[in-house]
Amino acid sequence: MLEAADYPLDAMEEFKKVLQVNPDHPSAHLELGKLYARDAATAAQAKKHYERFVQLVPDSAAAK
């Protein structure tokens, strides 16, 4: 929701908090990947989160 409201930095912080509690939360990894992918400077971080998402839910439509 924060991302949709154009608060990407706030959204990032919230997803990071989710991962502190549950490092294997697939949606948090996917959403962080999307947010980091917005900027070429954070592409490596986006890739890390996308890869973790695919590891966690390889059969997801978003993983394909």
C-alpha positions as semicolon CSV with decimal commas, in nm:
position;residue;x (nm);y (nm);z (nm)
1;M;0,000;0,000;0,000
2;L;0,278;0,243;0,082
3;E;0,437;0,172;-0,255
4;A;0,107;0,238;-0,431
5;A;0,076;0,564;-0,239
6;D;0,420;0,658;-0,373
7;Y;0,604;0,617;-0,044
8;P;0,868;0,369;-0,161
9;L;1,120;0,447;0,113
10;D;0,860;0,394;0,383
11;A;0,751;0,072;0,213
12;M;1,110;-0,051;0,202
13;E;1,151;0,007;0,572
14;E;0,831;-0,180;0,650
15;F;0,930;-0,478;0,435
16;K;1,273;-0,484;0,601
17;K;1,099;-0,500;0,940
18;V;0,891;-0,792;0,819
19;L;1,209;-0,975;0,715
20;Q;1,366;-0,913;1,055
21;V;1,076;-1,102;1,212
22;N;1,043;-1,361;0,935
23;P;1,344;-1,381;0,699
24;D;1,155;-1,628;0,479
25;H;0,850;-1,409;0,409
26;P;0,804;-1,448;0,032
27;S;0,593;-1,137;-0,029
28;A;0,838;-0,913;0,155
29;H;1,121;-1,040;-0,067
30;L;0,914;-0,991;-0,382
31;E;0,805;-0,639;-0,289
32;L;1,156;-0,536;-0,186
33;G;1,281;-0,670;-0,517
34;K;1,030;-0,453;-0,700
35;L;1,123;-0,147;-0,499
36;Y;1,497;-0,194;-0,541
37;A;1,451;-0,258;-0,915
38;R;1,325;0,099;-0,956
39;D;1,684;0,226;-0,937
40;A;1,980;0,084;-1,129
41;A;2,203;0,161;-0,831
42;T;2,016;-0,099;-0,622
43;A;1,976;-0,363;-0,893
44;A;2,199;-0,610;-0,705
45;Q;1,973;-0,586;-0,401
46;A;1,668;-0,635;-0,623
47;K;1,821;-0,949;-0,770
48;K;1,896;-1,089;-0,424
49;H;1,536;-1,045;-0,313
50;Y;1,391;-1,180;-0,638
51;E;1,614;-1,487;-0,615
52;R;1,510;-1,551;-0,255
53;F;1,145;-1,516;-0,351
54;V;1,187;-1,776;-0,626
55;Q;1,361;-2,012;-0,381
56;L;1,073;-1,979;-0,137
57;V;0,786;-2,014;-0,386
58;P;0,922;-2,156;-0,712
59;D;0,574;-2,244;-0,842
60;S;0,436;-1,892;-0,798
61;A;0,320;-1,715;-1,114
62;A;0,540;-1,422;-1,009
63;A;0,844;-1,651;-1,006
64;K;0,807;-1,737;-1,373
